[in-house]
Amino acid sequence: MKVPKNVWDGLEAVRVSGKTNMLIVSDVIRCAQMLGYPETAQWIQDHRNEYWEGVFQGFVAST
């Protein structure tokens, strides 16, 4: 799933932090906000289907 680079950065920050399971969407959103990635949190809220696709198939940063 292609996502904007700034969104990918936030998703990767949440993932490597180990603070939450990426399947718990509300926690991922909260963690992204706490780590300073509000645009990632907003993207997840606005693109739930794409988020799930990326979780299971992988995310790729687009330019």
C-alpha positions as CSV (number, residue, x, y, z in Angstrom):
1,M,0.0,0.0,0.0
2,K,1.5,3.3,-1.1
3,V,1.2,6.1,1.5
4,P,2.7,9.6,1.6
5,K,6.3,9.6,3.0
6,N,5.3,11.5,6.1
7,V,2.6,9.0,6.9
8,W,5.0,6.1,6.3
9,D,7.5,7.7,8.7
10,G,4.8,7.8,11.4
11,L,3.7,4.2,10.8
12,E,7.3,3.1,11.0
13,A,8.0,5.1,14.2
14,V,5.0,3.4,15.9
15,R,6.0,0.0,14.7
16,V,9.6,0.2,15.8
17,S,8.6,1.7,19.1
18,G,7.0,-1.5,20.1
19,K,4.5,0.5,22.2
20,T,1.4,-1.2,20.6
21,N,0.2,-3.9,18.4
22,M,-0.4,-2.5,14.9
23,L,-3.8,-4.4,14.9
24,I,-5.1,-2.2,17.7
25,V,-6.0,0.8,15.5
26,S,-7.0,3.2,18.3
27,D,-3.7,2.6,20.1
28,V,-1.8,3.1,16.8
29,I,-3.5,6.4,16.3
30,R,-2.8,7.5,19.9
31,C,0.8,6.4,19.7
32,A,1.4,8.2,16.4
33,Q,0.0,11.4,18.0
34,M,2.2,10.9,21.1
35,L,5.3,10.4,18.9
36,G,4.7,13.6,17.0
37,Y,3.0,12.3,13.9
38,P,-0.4,13.8,13.8
39,E,-0.7,13.5,10.0
40,T,-0.2,9.8,10.4
41,A,-3.0,9.6,13.0
42,Q,-5.3,11.6,10.7
43,W,-4.5,9.5,7.7
44,I,-5.3,6.3,9.6
45,Q,-8.7,7.8,10.7
46,D,-9.5,8.9,7.1
47,H,-8.2,5.7,5.4
48,R,-9.2,2.7,7.5
49,N,-9.5,0.3,4.6
50,E,-6.1,1.3,3.2
51,Y,-4.6,1.0,6.6
52,W,-5.8,-2.6,7.0
53,E,-4.5,-3.4,3.5
54,G,-1.1,-2.0,4.4
55,V,-1.0,-3.8,7.7
56,F,-1.4,-7.1,6.0
57,Q,0.4,-6.4,2.7
58,G,3.0,-3.8,3.7
59,F,3.4,-0.1,3.4
60,V,5.5,1.7,0.9
61,A,6.4,5.4,1.0
62,S,5.5,7.3,-2.0
63,T,7.1,10.6,-3.0
